[in-house]
Amino acid sequence: MSHITTSQTIGPFSHAAWQWAADASAAGQLETSAPTITVSGIIYDGDGTPINDAQIEAWQPEAAGAEAAQALPGFRRVPSGEQGEFSLRLSQCAAPSSGAPATFITVFARGLVKHQFTAVFLEDDSGLAESAILQQVPAARRPTLIARKTAPGVYHWDIWMQSEKETVFFDYV
């Protein structure tokens, strides 16, 4: 007898069913003792169509201390908007030259049998060349993990689920 269960897609009611976590991690309610940054973007399918029913989760284990007053310290969940847009306000606990991701990301979306794991790095992090995670990714694919700085404390990073622009997704074993 197998104890393995099959996977299932998240739709069509994920926005309503998971709203509690989006409310608990809302950017406007973030209480943190650390400086903050914002990472915004659009999530696309393989045809370049924005995905309007995705859920993007951000995990920052090192932010738990700085966000002790939060209901879910170090965690964000945001649904994508009608045009696939999302925005994450994050505590910036790691040194800007650490080579560590700004946050780890999990993506849930219609049609995905299994959620996808990735990470986002900041382009102005001087430690990117020494990043243990980025060194595992072929150099030509690394830009899919790097958010571009558009203003002080503001970054743009798109997620592509498929195509030649596909974001690097990781398997954890």
VENDA-V881851 format. One record per residue. PHI is phi in whole degrees, -180 to 180 (none if undefined). Layout:
<<PHI> <PHI>>
This chain:
<<none> <-89> <-102> <-86> <-107> <-77> <-88> <-145> <-71> <-90> <-88> <-97> <-113> <-64> <-59> <-75> <-70> <-104> <-61> <-56> <-76> <-65> <-64> <-68> <-118> <-58> <-59> <-70> <-104> <-67> <-110> <-146> <-94> <-101> <-63> <-119> <-131> <-123> <-117> <-124> <-177> <-131> <-101> <-119> <-87> <-66> <-91> <84> <-88> <-61> <-95> <-95> <-134> <-87> <-121> <-113> <-111> <-118> <-122> <-130> <-56> <-72> <-88> <-56> <-68> <-70> <-113> <-57> <-80> <-76> <-64> <-130> <-59> <77> <-125> <-134> <-134> <-131> <-80> <-73> <-85> <-59> <-103> <80> <-76> <-148> <-149> <-122> <-96> <-125> <-73> <-104> <-88> <-78> <-62> <-61> <-117> <-86> <80> <-86> <-64> <-65> <-165> <-94> <-123> <-122> <-115> <-118> <-159> <-58> <84> <-82> <-78> <-130> <-63> <-114> <-112> <-149> <-151> <-122> <-114> <-101> <-62> <-92> <-79> <-70> <-93> <-58> <-64> <-100> <-64> <-63> <-73> <-63> <-65> <-84> <-106> <-54> <-54> <-67> <-98> <-59> <-58> <-70> <-106> <-112> <-83> <-87> <-78> <-112> <-166> <-57> <76> <-126> <-132> <-118> <-150> <-95> <-112> <-113> <-78> <-153> <96> <-68> <-93> <-49> <-64> <-69> <-116> <-107> <-104> <-109> <-120>>
